[in-house]
Structure formats: C-alpha cells, structure tokens
C-alpha cells in the first residue's frame, strides 16, 4: 500500500509539473521530482529539502562536485549520475572534454540563454557604469522610449542585407539611407541586437538576422516573432525583458504597467542609480 501511495504521489507530481503549476517551479519541488527518476519507492521530498539546505539552491546542487554529493546520505550512484547529467545538459556542454575548467581570459564570455549573471558576476551594489570590463552589463533600456515599428526595422534590415559582405556599417550611413532620425536608428539597432538580428557595434546582420531579412523582413510570421521574443527574454543583458518573463510572470498575478514599474523599481532598489 505504501508503494502504491508513493507511485500515485509521483504521478501527481509529474502531472502538476506538465500542467505548469506555479508551485511546481520551486527549487525544492523540482529537485524532489527529479530525484524520483533515480530513487525508487522512497519519498524524495526530505532528501530534496536536505540538499537545498546544504547547498543553497537547485543550481548549486546540480553543479556540486560528485565527491560532495556522495557524502549525502540517501544519494546513491544513480542519483548523483542523474544530477550531474542534468547539469551537463543545462550547461550546453557538447563533449566531456569541455567539462575541464575553462582557461581564464581578459575578455567577457557571452551569457547563455536564460542564464542570470547577478548571482556570480555582478555585486548587489554594483552599477553597470562601475562594472569591470569583463562583467556582464545589463541594459535597463533597450529602445530609449521608442516603440518598435517593424516597417522601420525592415528598412534597416533591407539595407544591411544589401551590404551583407560589409564588416562594419556606421549608424550615419544607415541614417542617410533609411531617412530615419539618428536616435531612431540607434534604438532600432539596439532592439535588433536584443533580438539577435544585428551584431552590436558593427551594425551587420547575424545569421538569424540574414534569414529573417531574406524570408520574413516585415515579421509577419508567428515563428519569427516567437523566436525574437525568445532571444530577447532569454538574454540576461536585457534586464527588464528578462526579469518580467523569467521571474515576475511566474511569481505574481497580472498587473498594470504602473504596478510593474513599482515592482521592478523595488526589486532593483540599491543595485542601480536612480
């Protein structure tokens, strides 16, 4: 009867997760569910609670050294292997050789999609202006107040497509060719960069930007919009975009713009200048 009850409970855990219930997204519940695939018939909730208490978070549990995980009573070889495999997959590592410590370089490395650098790269009281050169600088603004007009962005993309072999194109040239104001061009390039279409500082198309410029320059296909949103919300540099779609929408009920502003200002208080 105990085994049957545990099996039913695990089934409910899986169903709630697949139904995207908010409560199933906590570190503890996610770890509890993950452990059920390696720990047979035993309630994994106490073990998940112990691991979170010891290591601090789900992310730290997954990235913990196998030797440290093996010290935890209740974790066997199957459990440790599962945790390390999930960490391997989420890190985007292609081969075991890449699990070796990376060589330190003076230049910044590009953040992975949906990776948040605030826990390990930016100090709580560090402003973008005072950040070291190799720290990820999060952008409070993407468009300087301009709304995204796809027909205007299409004019930018069309020019960049015609000059696809150029290594760098100046904003002044884009302004003269498109007839847009300098700040409009600046904002459109910033938005295009945020969506992964334009290489910042070079003003040339990325491979994705070239595909869209060639096949859907006016952004009329749903897949195009979904991809651009996915990239925009997936980059930690786009601070507001990232925070709203990866945190606030999962933690709060729907709010009006004024309430979003108040919540974001409160959450970021002390981290940035007024």
C-alpha positions in Angstrom: 0.0 0.0 0.0 2.9 2.4 0.8 4.5 1.7 -2.6 1.1 2.3 -4.3 0.6 5.6 -2.5 4.1 6.7 -3.4 3.6 5.8 -7.1 0.3 7.8 -7.1 2.0 10.8 -5.5 4.8 10.7 -8.1 2.3 10.6 -10.8 0.6 13.7 -9.4 3.9 15.4 -9.2 4.6 14.8 -12.9 1.1 15.9 -13.9 1.3 19.1 -12.0 4.7 19.9 -13.5 3.4 19.2 -17.0 0.4 21.5 -16.3 2.9 24.3 -15.4 1.5 24.9 -12.0 3.4 27.7 -10.3 4.1 25.7 -7.1 6.0 23.0 -9.1 8.6 25.5 -10.2 10.3 26.0 -6.8 13.8 24.6 -6.3 12.7 22.1 -3.7 9.8 20.7 -5.8 11.8 20.5 -9.0 14.6 18.6 -7.2 12.0 16.4 -5.5 10.6 15.4 -8.9 14.0 15.0 -10.4 15.1 12.6 -7.7 12.1 10.3 -8.3 13.7 9.2 -11.6 16.7 7.7 -9.6 15.3 6.9 -6.1 12.8 4.1 -6.2 9.8 3.9 -3.9 11.2 6.3 -1.3 9.7 9.7 -0.6 12.2 12.1 -2.2 10.9 15.3 -0.5 13.0 15.1 2.7 16.1 14.4 0.6 15.4 17.3 -1.7 14.9 19.6 1.4 18.2 18.4 2.8 20.1 19.0 -0.4 18.7 22.6 -0.8 19.6 23.3 2.9 23.2 22.0 2.4 24.0 23.5 -1.0 21.7 26.6 -1.0 19.8 26.2 -4.3 18.9 23.7 -7.1 21.5 25.3 -9.3 24.2 24.7 -6.7 23.0 21.1 -6.1 23.4 20.4 -9.8 26.8 22.0 -10.1 28.1 20.4 -6.9 31.1 18.1 -7.2 30.3 14.4 -7.3 32.5 13.8 -4.2 30.4 16.3 -2.2 27.1 14.7 -3.4 28.4 11.2 -2.5 28.7 12.4 1.1 24.9 12.9 1.4 23.1 10.0 3.0 20.3 8.9 0.6 22.1 9.8 -2.6 23.4 6.7 -4.5 25.4 6.4 -7.7 22.2 6.6 -9.8 21.1 9.9 -8.1 24.5 11.5 -8.4 24.8 10.5 -12.0 21.3 11.9 -12.8 22.1 15.2 -11.1 25.4 15.6 -13.0 23.9 14.6 -16.3 21.2 17.3 -15.9 23.9 19.8 -15.1 25.9 18.6 -18.1 22.8 19.2 -20.4 21.8 22.5 -19.0 25.4 23.8 -19.3 25.2 23.3 -23.1 28.4 21.2 -23.0 28.9 19.2 -26.2 31.6 16.8 -25.0 33.2 15.5 -21.7 36.4 17.3 -22.6 34.7 20.6 -22.2 33.9 19.8 -18.5 37.5 20.8 -17.7 37.9 24.2 -16.1 38.0 26.9 -18.8 41.1 29.0 -19.4 40.6 32.4 -17.9 40.7 35.3 -20.4 40.5 39.0 -20.0 37.5 39.3 -22.3 33.9 38.7 -21.4 32.2 35.5 -22.4 28.7 35.5 -23.9 26.0 34.6 -21.5 23.9 31.5 -22.3 20.2 31.9 -22.9 18.3 32.3 -19.6 21.5 32.4 -17.5 21.3 35.1 -14.9 24.7 36.6 -14.0 23.6 38.6 -11.0 24.4 35.7 -8.6 28.0 35.3 -9.6 29.2 38.2 -11.8 27.6 41.4 -10.5 27.8 42.6 -7.0 24.5 43.6 -5.5 25.5 47.2 -5.2 27.5 47.4 -8.5 26.2 49.7 -11.2 26.7 49.0 -14.9 28.8 52.1 -15.2 31.2 50.9 -12.5 31.3 47.3 -13.6 34.7 45.8 -14.7 35.2 45.4 -18.4 34.7 41.7 -18.2 31.4 41.8 -16.3 28.1 41.4 -18.0 26.5 44.8 -18.2 22.7 44.6 -18.0 20.7 47.1 -20.1 18.0 48.9 -18.2 16.7 50.3 -21.6 16.5 48.6 -25.0 14.9 51.3 -27.1 15.2 54.7 -25.3 11.5 55.0 -25.2 10.8 54.3 -28.9 8.2 51.8 -29.8 9.2 49.0 -32.2 7.8 49.7 -35.6 8.5 46.7 -37.8 8.3 48.6 -41.1 11.2 50.8 -39.8 13.2 47.8 -38.6 12.6 46.3 -42.1 14.3 49.3 -43.7 17.3 48.8 -41.5 17.4 45.0 -42.3 17.0 45.6 -46.0 20.0 47.9 -46.2 22.1 45.5 -44.1 21.1 42.6 -46.3 22.1 44.6 -49.4 25.5 45.2 -47.8 25.8 41.7 -46.2 29.6 41.5 -47.0 30.5 44.6 -45.1 32.4 44.0 -41.8 31.0 47.2 -40.2 28.4 49.8 -41.2 28.1 53.1 -39.5 24.9 54.5 -38.0 25.4 57.7 -40.0 25.3 55.7 -43.3 22.1 53.9 -42.1 20.5 57.2 -41.2 21.2 58.7 -44.6 20.0 55.7 -46.5 16.8 55.0 -44.5 15.8 58.6 -43.8 15.3 57.8 -40.1 16.5 60.1 -37.3 19.8 59.2 -35.6 18.1 58.2 -32.3 15.6 56.1 -34.2 18.4 54.3 -36.0 20.2 53.9 -32.6 17.0 52.5 -31.0 16.2 50.1 -33.9 19.7 48.8 -33.9 19.5 48.3 -30.1 16.2 46.4 -30.5 17.5 44.4 -33.4 20.6 43.4 -31.3 18.4 42.5 -28.4 16.5 40.0 -30.6 19.7 38.6 -32.0 19.3 40.0 -35.5 22.1 42.6 -35.6 25.6 42.5 -34.2 26.0 45.4 -31.8 28.7 48.0 -32.6 29.2 46.5 -36.0 25.7 47.1 -37.4 25.8 43.9 -39.6 23.4 41.0 -39.7 23.7 37.9 -37.6 23.0 34.6 -39.4 19.4 34.7 -37.9 19.1 38.3 -39.0 20.0 37.4 -42.5 17.4 34.6 -42.6 14.7 36.9 -41.4 15.7 39.7 -43.8 15.6 37.3 -46.7 12.4 35.4 -45.9 10.2 37.5 -43.5 11.5 41.0 -43.4 8.2 42.5 -42.2 7.9 40.0 -39.3 4.6 38.6 -40.5 5.2 35.0 -39.4 4.4 33.9 -35.9 7.5 31.8 -35.7 9.7 34.9 -36.4 8.1 36.8 -33.6 8.3 33.9 -31.2 12.0 33.4 -31.9 12.8 37.1 -31.5 10.9 37.2 -28.2 12.6 34.0 -27.0 16.1 35.5 -27.7 15.1 38.9 -26.2 13.7 37.4 -23.0 16.5 34.8 -22.8 19.3 37.3 -22.6 20.2 38.5 -19.1 21.6 41.7 -20.6 18.0 42.8 -21.5 17.3 43.4 -17.8 13.6 44.4 -17.9 12.7 41.8 -20.6 14.5 39.1 -18.8 13.1 39.9 -15.3 9.5 40.2 -16.4 9.3 37.0 -18.5 11.5 34.7 -16.4 10.6 35.8 -12.9 7.7 38.2 -12.4 5.2 36.5 -14.7 5.8 33.2 -12.8 5.7 34.8 -9.3 2.9 37.4 -9.5 -0.7 37.8 -10.8 -1.3 40.1 -13.8 -0.6 43.8 -13.2 -0.9 47.1 -14.9 2.1 49.0 -16.2 2.3 51.2 -13.2 2.4 48.2 -10.9 5.1 46.6 -13.0 7.2 49.8 -12.7 6.8 49.9 -8.9 7.6 46.2 -8.5 10.7 46.4 -10.7 12.0 49.6 -9.0 11.5 47.9 -5.6 13.3 44.7 -6.7 16.2 46.6 -8.2 16.5 49.2 -5.4 20.1 49.7 -4.3 21.5 47.9 -7.4 21.4 50.8 -9.8 21.4 54.6 -9.7 18.1 56.4 -9.6 
